[in-house]
Amino acid sequence: MYSELPLYLDYYWKNGKPVGTGFGSASYPLAFKVIRDPYGKRYSVEKYSLGKFIEIVYDSSLFDFRHLKSEETSAWQRENLEELPHLTRALIRSMDERIILREESYFKEGVCQSCKIFSPHGVFVGTQNILRTSSGDAFNGVVLHDCLNRPVVIKKYGIDESDTFTELLGEQWDHKAPGSLT
C-alpha cells in the first residue's frame, strides 16, 4: 500500500496541513509524498529524488503546525534558557507544562528578526520571520515557513508606539501557490 502513494511535484500548506500538487513520477529529480493517516490526525511530507527517498521534510508527530492557531498559543509559556545580545534560546511549554518547541531567536540592534523552531527532540521544523513596516516590510507580523521555506501561516498584527506587536489583526492559513506571501 505504501508504494502506491502518489509522488507530487510540490506541496503547499492549507490549515496547517500539507497538500500535494501536480503529479510526479520516480523519474523526476525532485518529488514529494504527502502522507496522512486514515483519521487525519498525523501528516508527513517526504522528499524524493529520482524515486529514491532523501529526507522527511515534516512529521506532525514531532510538531503539528495545526497547534499554532491563536486559541492554543495564548496559553503557551516561554522559558528562556540562554540570553545573549544577538541570540535567545528558549523552551515553549503548553498549558499542561509539556515542552512542545525549542526556539532560537535572532536579534539585530535589540529587535528580533527571526526565530528557528525545533521539536523538543532538536529536529528543525521551520523558521519564523518577523516583519515590521518600520524596517521597510509590507506589514507588521510573522511568517512561519517550514524547513523547505514554504509558508505555513502568516499572522498580521497591530503595533504600538514602541514597535511592539499588539492585537492579532488576521491570519492566513491557505497558501495554494507555494512560496507565496499574499
N, C-alpha and C positions, 0 to 999 in steps of 0.2 A: 504494500500500500504506500509506503513512504516514497519509493522511487517514482510513483505515479504523480506526485505533486508537481504542479507546473513550475517552470522557470519563467521569471519575469525579467524584462529589460530594465525595469526600475521599480521604485516603490515611493509612496508618499504617506503622510500621516493624516488620519482623519479621526477626530475624537480620541486621540491618544493611542490609536490602533494602526498598525501598518497595513497598507493596501497595495497589492502588486499591480503594475501597469505594463501593457504591451507584452505579449507572449514571446519568450525567447526559446533557445534550444541549447543543447550541450555544445554546439559549435560556436557559440558566442563567447567573446573574450571576457565579458562581464555579464553576470546574470544573478538573480536573487530568487530564493524561495521564501515565501511568506507562509508561515505555518501557524495554524490555530487549532486549539483543542476543540472537540465537538461541542463544548458548552460555552466557548468564547471567553474562558477565564484566563487562558495563557496564550501569549503570542510570541513568535520568534521570527527573526529575519536572518537568513543565511546567505552568504556571498559565495559565488562560484565563478571560476574561470575555466572556459573550455570544458564545462561539465564536471570539473573537479572542485570539491569543497575547499574554500580558502579560510573563512572565519565566520564566527557568529557575530553579527552586527548588533543584534538586540535580542534580549530574552527577558520577558516580563517577570520571570521568577526571580531575577536579580533586582530589578526595579521596574515598576509598572508606571508608565507615563500617565495613565489614566488617574493616578493618585494626585496629580498636580492641579486638579480642579480646586478653585479657590475655597470652597466649603471645607475641604480636607486640610489644606495647607494652613489655614488660620489657626489651627490647634498645634502646629508643629513648634518645637523648641530648638533653638540653636545653642550649641555648646562649643565655645571656642577652645581649641587645643593649642594653637600657636598663633601669635600675632606679631608680625613684622611690618615695617613701614610699607612694603610692596606686596605682602602676601599674608593671608589669614587662612589657617586650616581649621575646619570645624566639623562637628558631627551634627546631623539633623535627626531629631527624635520625634516620633509620632506621639500622639496624646497618651498612649499607653506606655511611653518611655522606651520603646524599641528604637534602635538605631536603624534608620531607613536609608540614609545617604551619608556620604562623606563629601565635603565640598572644599575646594581650594579657590579662594577669591583673590584676584589680582588687582592691585591699585596703582594709579598714576596720580601723583600730586594729591594724595589723600582721597581720591574718588575711585570707587570700584568700577572697573572697566569690563571684567568678565569673571565667570566662575566655571571651573571644571567640576563636573559631577561624577562621582564614583559610587558604585554599590557599596554596601558595608564591607564587602569582601575585597574591595580595591579594584574592581573591574570598571574601566572607563565607560561611562554611559552617555555623556553629552556635555555640551557647553552652553552656558547662558551668556549672551552678550547684553550688556546694559547700555541702553541708548538714552541720550539726553539732547534735547533741542539746543541747550546751551553749548553743546560740543559740536553742533552742526548736523546732528542726526534728524531724521524726518519726524520723529515723535519721541515722547518720554515713555520708556518701558523696557521690557525684557523680551528677548527672542531666545527660546530654547531650541538648540539643534541637537540631533542625535550624533553619534560618533562619526557618521559619514557626512555631516554638515547639512542634513535635510531638516527644515523647520518642523518642529513638533507643535509648538504653541507660541503665540505672540500675545503678550499682555501689555496693554497701554494704560498708563497711569496719569493722574493729575500730579502736579508738582507744586511745592510751596516755595516761599521766598528763599529758603536755604538750599534749594535744588534737591530736596528730598521727596521721594515718591510718597504720595498720599493715597487717595482713593483709587480703586481699580475702575477704569473707565470702560474697559471691554477686553474680551479675549477672543482670539481667532484659533480655532481647533481644526479647521479643514484646509489642507494645503494641497489641492489637486495638482497644481503644477510644481513638481519637485524643484526645490531651490528658490521658490517664490516667496517674497516677503509682503505681498499685497493681500 
